[in-house]
Amino acid sequence: MTMPESTKVFFDDSLPRLVETVAAELGDDALAAGVVLRDASGRLSFFTGAALDTATARRITARLKETLGVYARPDRVFATPSEIGAAAILADPAKLQCRVGQRKVQLVDRRLVGADWLRSPAEVVLAPPRFVFASLKGGVGRSTALSVVAAHLASRGGRVLAVDLDLEAPGLGAFLLTPETVPEFGVIDALVENNLQELGNDFFVDMVGPSALAAQGGRIDVIPAFGRRSLAQPADVLSKLARAYAEDIRADGTVATILDQVRTLIDGFADPKRYDAILVDARAGLHETTASAILGLGAEIFLFGLHEAQTFQGYAALLAHLSRLVPFQGPVPEWVDRLNPVHAKAPADAAARAEFVQQWQAMVARHGPIPNERTTPIEVPLPDGFSDVPWDEQIEDKDVLPDEWSLKQPIPVLRDDRFDRFDPLQRRDLLTETLYRSTFGALVDRVEEAVFPTLAEPV
């Protein structure tokens, strides 16, 4: 029998329905102490930590089946602690802590893809510091900004490694290398080959090409997404891509996801005696490889976005997910303070940029990774369309965001037609500091502040 449209349950309905049902039957405390299991298809079940009589368990099971419809797990939608496998679910270290409405929930989210987004963010790496340039889409000037920052650090005598992790829309190699300096292999080759064989030092040396953009005693080395072999055999690139994201079964039997493989790769090059900074160009969007850059590298993260609805919709999804990685109690994890919004192609007038700042702060107040165990904040309503977020100038930031959350102001990178279709090797005149600083000054300063203490240390 087909369920009427008015009573159908969809993905977004399922978890709130389960939460309401369990809370009504057992109360909020029992709900918070139990665990919701979402399987790979999205179906749900609830594992309670409380011992219940058979009649109560059967009643809740029947209610959940009726309430969840197709999203009720057919094998068991409700389980008590004494049932087979329940103890493992209740103690699963991968539990996410999240809120559904005003209620606390522990969620185990089984996924066929996207599991790296459930990983705990890596601790910050200080030597050499790492900076990830990320965005939801291309065309926001992310790679251009990275190139300018690399050139600036090199002009100060810095030694920079630039890595292109955007395997599906590579840009850094073409930006920073000439045909003569493109190395034999790229990131895509390392991810494919390490599934089949141990890669030696000679292979890694052949992944690095020197950029002529460096000047005044500095150095810029580049690991492109594609090396000479891929450029010479473009028909093989899609075949490589199909294998680059695969899990790697290591010699000890452990499984290395794409996050593990990327982190191992970057760690292998992260020698503070060789480099003062590592700049990473992340894949656009919310793909699995984006998780490896944002969560896996212990880096300072720059989140580029234009002043448009897509930016706030996409980053709302990212930040709301990251909120689930923040414990209910305790201070904000240090990694939260490494998320830096960047207002790309911003107007020169500060007053005109204020609207972007206000919308970003409203979005963070509603969705961002801030402590969940706090006084309920003032609600900032977001209208349909999400492109015109209201902001009450009479409400102070401290009333919207808790004291321990120091929200960083979006970093402006100004709109500058001179940097459209920028080719740094052909337009080196634009890399005169007085020119690029007027556009990228705030971003350059942020990176410079982090790197210069490293540069000052004796090698």
Long-range contacts (C-beta under 8 A, 24 or more apart in sequence): 3-69, 3-70, 7-69, 8-69, 9-67, 9-68, 9-69, 9-70, 9-71, 11-42, 11-71, 13-71, 14-42, 14-44, 14-68, 14-71, 15-44, 15-100, 15-105, 15-107, 16-100, 16-101, 17-67, 17-68, 17-71, 18-44, 18-46, 18-64, 18-67, 18-68, 19-100, 19-101, 19-103, 19-105, 20-67, 21-60, 21-63, 21-64, 21-67, 22-46, 22-48, 22-60, 22-64, 23-103, 25-56, 25-59, 25-60, 25-63, 26-50, 26-60, 28-103, 28-104, 31-103, 31-104, 31-105, 32-103, 32-104, 32-105, 32-106, 34-90, 34-106, 35-89, 35-90, 35-92, 35-95, 35-106, 35-107, 35-108, 36-105, 36-106, 36-107, 36-108, 37-73, 37-89, 37-108, 37-110, 38-107, 38-108, 38-109, 38-110, 39-73, 39-110, 40-110, 40-111, 40-112, 42-71, 43-68, 43-70, 43-71, 43-72, 43-73, 43-74, 44-68, 44-71, 44-72, 44-73, 44-77, 45-72, 45-73, 45-76, 45-77, 45-78, 45-79, 46-77, 46-78, 46-79, 47-79, 47-81, 47-86, 47-89, 47-90, 48-78, 48-79, 48-80, 48-81, 49-81, 49-90, 50-80, 50-81, 51-80, 51-81, 51-82, 52-80, 94-118, 96-324, 96-325, 97-324, 97-326, 97-327, 97-328, 97-372, 98-323, 98-324, 99-372, 102-376, 104-328, 104-372, 107-324, 113-288, 114-288, 114-291, 115-257, 116-257, 116-258, 116-259, 116-288, 116-291, 116-292, 116-295, 116-296, 117-286, 117-288, 117-291, 117-295, 117-321, 119-259, 119-291, 119-295, 119-296, 120-295, 120-325, 121-294, 121-295, 121-296, 121-298, 121-325, 121-333, 121-335, 122-263, 122-295, 122-296, 122-297, 122-298, 122-335, 123-298, 123-334, 123-335, 124-298, 124-299, 124-334, 124-335, 124-338, 125-270, 125-297, 125-298, 125-299, 126-454, 127-272, 127-454, 128-161, 128-270, 128-271, 128-272, 128-275, 128-276, 128-277, 128-278, 128-451, 128-454, 129-277, 129-278, 129-299, 129-300, 129-450, 129-451, 129-454, 130-266, 130-270, 130-277, 130-278, 130-279, 130-280, 130-297, 130-298, 130-299, 130-300, 131-277, 131-278, 131-279, 131-280, 131-299, 131-300, 131-301, 131-302, 131-447, 131-450, 132-280, 132-282, 132-293, 132-294, 132-297, 132-299, 132-300, 132-301, 132-302, 133-279, 133-280, 133-281, 133-282, 133-302, 133-304, 134-282, 134-284, 134-290, 134-293, 134-294, 134-301, 134-302, 134-303, 134-304, 135-282, 135-284, 135-303, 135-304, 135-305, 135-344, 136-284, 136-285, 136-286, 136-305, 136-310, 136-311, 136-314, 136-315, 137-284, 137-285, 137-310, 138-169, 138-284, 140-304, 140-305, 140-306, 140-344, 140-345, 141-304, 141-344, 141-345, 141-413, 141-419, 142-281, 142-284, 142-304, 142-344, 143-171, 143-172, 143-175, 143-281, 144-175, 144-419, 144-422, 144-424, 145-302, 145-304, 145-342, 145-344, 145-413, 145-440, 145-443, 146-172, 146-279, 146-281, 147-172, 147-175, 147-176, 147-213, 147-422, 147-424, 148-424, 148-431, 148-436, 148-440, 148-443, 148-444, 149-279, 149-440, 149-443, 149-444, 149-447, 150-176, 150-211, 150-213, 150-220, 150-279, 151-213, 151-214, 151-215, 151-220, 151-424, 151-431, 151-436, 152-433, 152-436, 152-440, 152-444, 152-447, 152-448, 153-218, 153-276, 153-277, 153-447, 153-448, 153-451, 154-213, 154-214, 154-215, 154-216, 154-218, 154-219, 154-220, 155-215, 155-216, 155-218, 155-431, 155-433, 156-216, 156-218, 156-448, 156-452, 156-455, 157-216, 157-217, 157-218, 157-455, 158-218, 158-219, 158-276, 158-277, 158-451, 158-455, 159-218, 159-219, 159-221, 159-274, 159-275, 159-276, 159-277, 160-214, 160-218, 160-219, 160-220, 160-221, 160-275, 160-276, 160-277, 160-278, 160-279, 161-208, 161-221, 161-222, 161-223, 161-269, 161-275, 161-277, 161-278, 161-279, 162-211, 162-220, 162-221, 162-222, 162-223, 162-278, 162-279, 162-280, 162-281, 163-187, 163-222, 163-223, 163-266, 163-269, 163-278, 163-279, 163-280, 163-281, 164-222, 164-223, 164-224, 164-225, 164-281, 165-225, 165-262, 165-280, 165-281, 165-282, 165-283, 165-289, 165-292, 165-293, 166-225, 166-281, 166-282, 166-283, 166-284, 167-191, 167-225, 167-241, 167-244, 167-283, 167-289, 168-241, 168-283, 169-283, 169-284, 170-224, 170-225, 170-226, 171-281, 172-222, 172-224, 172-225, 172-281, 173-209, 173-222, 173-224, 173-225, 173-226, 175-423, 175-424, 175-425, 176-211, 176-213, 176-220, 176-222, 176-424, 176-425, 177-209, 177-211, 177-222, 177-224, 178-212, 178-425, 181-209, 181-210, 181-211, 181-212, 182-209, 182-224, 182-227, 182-228, 182-231, 183-207, 183-208, 183-209, 183-223, 183-224, 183-227, 183-228, 184-227, 184-228, 184-229, 185-227, 185-228, 185-229, 186-223, 186-224, 186-225, 186-226, 186-227, 186-230, 187-223, 187-224, 187-225, 187-265, 188-225, 188-226, 188-227, 188-230, 188-237, 188-240, 188-241, 188-244, 189-227, 189-229, 189-230, 189-240, 190-261, 190-265, 191-243, 191-244, 191-245, 191-258, 191-261, 191-262, 191-265, 192-240, 192-243, 192-244, 194-248, 194-261, 195-243, 195-246, 195-248, 195-249, 204-268, 204-269, 208-269, 212-425, 213-424, 213-425, 213-428, 213-431, 221-275, 223-269, 245-288, 245-289, 257-288, 257-292, 258-288, 258-289, 258-291, 258-292, 259-288, 259-291, 259-292, 259-295, 259-296, 260-296, 261-292, 262-289, 262-292, 262-293, 262-296, 262-297, 263-292, 263-296, 263-297, 266-297, 272-454, 273-459, 276-451, 276-454, 276-455, 277-447, 277-450, 277-451, 277-454, 286-314, 286-317, 286-318, 299-338, 300-338, 300-340, 300-447, 300-450, 301-338, 301-339, 301-340, 302-340, 302-342, 302-411, 302-443, 303-339, 303-340, 303-341, 303-342, 304-342, 304-344, 304-413, 305-341, 305-342, 305-343, 305-344, 306-344, 306-345, 307-343, 307-346, 307-355, 307-356, 307-359, 308-387, 309-385, 309-386, 309-387, 312-359, 312-360, 312-363, 312-386, 312-387, 312-389, 313-386, 315-341, 315-363, 316-363, 316-366, 316-367, 316-386, 319-363, 319-364, 319-367, 319-368, 319-369, 320-367, 320-368, 322-368, 322-369, 323-367, 323-368, 323-369, 323-370, 323-372, 325-369, 326-369, 326-370, 326-371, 326-372, 327-372, 328-371, 328-372, 328-373, 329-371, 329-373, 330-371, 330-373, 331-371, 331-404, 332-369, 332-370, 332-371, 332-404, 332-405, 333-369, 336-369, 336-370, 336-405, 337-406, 337-408, 339-369, 339-408, 340-408, 340-411, 340-446, 341-408, 341-410, 341-411, 342-410, 342-411, 342-412, 342-413, 342-443, 343-410, 343-411, 343-412, 343-413, 344-413, 345-413, 345-414, 345-415, 346-412, 346-413, 346-414, 346-415, 347-414, 347-415, 348-414, 348-415, 353-410, 353-412, 356-410, 357-409, 357-410, 358-389, 358-391, 359-389, 359-391, 360-410, 361-391, 361-397, 361-400, 361-401, 361-407, 362-389, 362-390, 362-391, 362-400, 363-389, 364-401, 364-407, 365-400, 365-401, 368-407, 370-401, 370-402, 370-405, 371-402, 371-404, 371-405, 374-402, 375-402, 377-401, 377-402, 411-442, 411-443, 411-446, 412-442, 413-439, 413-440, 413-442, 413-443, 414-438, 414-439, 414-440
